[in-house]
Amino acid sequence: MAAHPLLDDLRAALGDAAVLTDPDLLAGHERDEADLCDSGTPLVVVRPRDTEEVAAVVRVAARHGVPVVPQGARTGLAGAANAVDGAVVVSTVAMDAVREIDPVSRIAVVQPGVVNAALARAVREHGLWYPPDPGSWESSTIGGNVATNAGGMCCVKYGVTSEYVLGLEVVLASGEVLRTGRRTAKGVAGYDLTRLFVGSEGTLGVITEVTVALRPAPEESLTLVAVFPTVATAGGAVAGIAERGLTPSLLELLDRTHLRAIETYRPMGLRTDAEALLLAAVDTGARAADDLARLAEVCTAAGADEVYAATDATEAAALLQARRLAHPAMERFAAETFPGGNGGLVIDDVAVPRGRLAELLDGVARIAEACRVPIGVVGHAGDGNMHPNIVVDRADPASLARGRRAFDEIMRLGLELGGTCTGEHGVGLLKRDWLAREIGPVGVRVHQAIKAALDPAGLLNPGKVF
Amino acid sequence: MAAHPLLDDLRAALGDAAVLTDPDLLAGHERDEADLCDSGTPLVVVRPRDTEEVAAVVRVAARHGVPVVPQGARTGLAGAANAVDGAVVVSTVAMDAVREIDPVSRIAVVQPGVVNAALARAVREHGLWYPPDPGSWESSTIGGNVATNAGGMCCVKYGVTSEYVLGLEVVLASGEVLRTGRRTAKGVAGYDLTRLFVGSEGTLGVITEVTVALRPAPEESLTLVAVFPTVATAGGAVAGIAERGLTPSLLELLDRTHLRAIETYRPMGLRTDAEALLLAAVDTGARAADDLARLAEVCTAAGADEVYAATDATEAAALLQARRLAHPAMERFAAETFPGGNGGLVIDDVAVPRGRLAELLDGVARIAEACRVPIGVVGHAGDGNMHPNIVVDRADPASLARGRRAFDEIMRLGLELGGTCTGEHGVGLLKRDWLAREIGPVGVRVHQAIKAALDPAGLLNPGKVF
């Protein structure tokens, strides 16, 4: 066993089996799924089973002046879960209990290591629904979803993770246990500490329990596909849909690069000759057919070549599945674009006001040309939240530099259009500079003041966010 | 003109007309609508017109070490806007511009002094809807709504104020101007400072601009009335409605005291022999009639004596109007209950998980008997958020003491049932002790640390919240 006085203290607190120092395992806990981010090798990975054990770990680490990096499933896309050299990685993998599901109050109480899909399935048995559905939902954890305020495809109508978090239990840098929020539908008792911790990427505390709000199981939906001659016309259709007062429950955009990547990854008859495809759904109800007709009308007026409704639930599910494959399909496409499988993706996550989406899409095309990098665009069009995926050759510094430049240009454009540098992936390491530009010097000072108030020694996930 | 070096500085910054020291006017700015709360006489009331003027006021006050108390329309019910002796009251009354309405991005940007109803009407012209509708919506301001995170009747389906605040401009204690949030539908750039300021009751900064999200104008709705033999059976019906997965757009409870008070205040043929009445609405759509039938079924199964649907929109509007009259009607009822019009109301605001509502209502009846005070109950049943209104004789210390005891007993019960001491009115002065009990010593320390980080001299709305 590795020798370090910290390790002895951790073993005393958690038992040997929960304190891991195997080099391969440490290497496997160095980083999340973001490219272009630094990472380090942790000294140790611990797997606490409950809040008291997490508190013990934080107290031990504080005593030794060692940083603490919380990790869920490491599916993040901004490097927020990346380890630093010599850190204690707190893995929530052993804290995966769904503690309570209350169908009358429509809440669930879970440990942070519960996988999103596991929670979704557990509440479904009670006729309930946990809407937030990030792309990683089959593997990412609720703790990670909360720490990054994860989005997903349902957000356009049903909102992001933060809108479902009623209360938290958090281990602070001091090792104290804080409970925030409530179990009630409404509540305004004191500062909204719950929302302060949601999206704070492990820099203010380690989340040990989450109380979430649930909805009744969703209605069936009708699905529409619209094929566009350019991505900008698809963007125009999104603005038109908002302007007409329509509220689709899903409104996703895929460009040709993504359609081809998906079709290669798993052939399913997608229109790979289309420049852009909008995928929309509306919840059923009296107005569903009417809403669908109005969506189709707007798409046609915006320049769609072809508009058709899914004929049945099977076709609709297949279309949704195609959209869900965008990320792995593009990863494979990128890998295969360069010799030796060295291709990689730099994933942007810019969000603009819906009315500016067409300008953003036009601009991304210009940036791809100017920087001489392939950029595929996919994303949550209804939210104005796009993921321009920049394809780079990891083995070629010049390609990486061009990709980095395109990445920065896209964020600059996003801010110019009144947008944000991150719609749902978070700041992590990847966008620290851009956060500072977006929130300005006063915003940075307020962030620093809050961080210093809650983590004066700066041991919680150091280097992230700002 | 009153002489104080501070006043000269304020006049230099704002001009004489915006710096008010008339004693009657000062007296009129001492307090909001909450009973049982201390207040003081401000040294001066200022009416800045823009952000720069607010920043100038805060800097002048800081230089002189004088507290700053922000005020909107003073319709609050927790004393959060009450002045302290010698303070500078910053009235937002002259900052009432709707700066922007963007129908495509579905946002509006407003100054804090805009009245809720004025915003609602302005966006309605664009086919849009600003849902938060506190009881005071015809007079309360968006700044005050944001500072207290105001609720309302639509919350059961459409959420409270915080869910509509995308971004803020805030003057900090330092006089610096902070911009938080965004104009986009989604965004996770940095800590959620927007939500930290929402509901912070003027203790962390003075809100000078608000960017709100809007919805398409709402659908028509169908309205149902259910008459119950006891308030607890009405509470049982609310649990049953949640359990059946129904999502009414309105679900309000009125007890007999309120029905009689309203009928006396404005006769409209309400069933004053009923012990409790539930008022429910569902948005129209394919399932509306079906949903209404299921609501009726649940109410009947829970023991309702009579259940009927509003025959038309006029009847539905009248019922809603009756509910909106509950507060003024109860105030008059209370005033007239004691000689000399000395009767007053102590307004509780407890929220419990929906499944515990019947227990809360039962408990309130027991407390009324034990404390020998009349208590009328009204509130947002669908959210589990009740306003037990305690009738006291302001001229009789014994009556006030009994009322205060009942008030405390109700909050104690609310916390025991897993609830919160304030569902929507806020902490202010009225519930400081109960906030501390609810959030515990660690929670209080975190509140204090954040307050100290943002307002080290403690000059912003001192004495409020904690």
Interface residues (C-beta under 8 A of the other chain):
Chain A: D102 P103 V104 S105 R106 I107 G127 L128 T148 N149 G151 C155 V156 V160 S162 E163 L172 E176 V177 L178 R179 T180 R182 R183 T184 A185 K186 G187 V188 A189 G190 Y191 D192 L193 R195 L196 V198 G199 S200 L204 R215 P216 A217 E219 A239 A242 E243 G245 L246 T247 T284 G285 A286 R287 A288 A351 V352 P353 R354 G355 R356 H380 G382 D383 G384 N385 G418 G419 T420 C421 T422 G423 E424 H425 G426 V427 K431 W434 L435 E438 I439 G440 V442 G443 R445 V446 H447 A449 I450 A452 A453 L454 V465 F466
Chain B: D102 P103 V104 S105 R106 I107 G127 L128 T148 N149 G151 C155 V156 V160 S162 E163 L172 E176 V177 L178 R179 T180 R182 R183 T184 A185 K186 G187 V188 A189 G190 Y191 D192 L193 R195 L196 V198 G199 S200 L204 R215 P216 A217 A239 A242 E243 G245 L246 T247 T284 G285 A286 R287 A288 A351 V352 P353 R354 G355 R356 H380 G382 D383 G384 N385 G418 G419 T420 C421 T422 G423 E424 H425 G426 V427 K431 W434 L435 E438 I439 G440 V442 G443 R445 V446 H447 A449 I450 A452 A453 L454 V465 F466
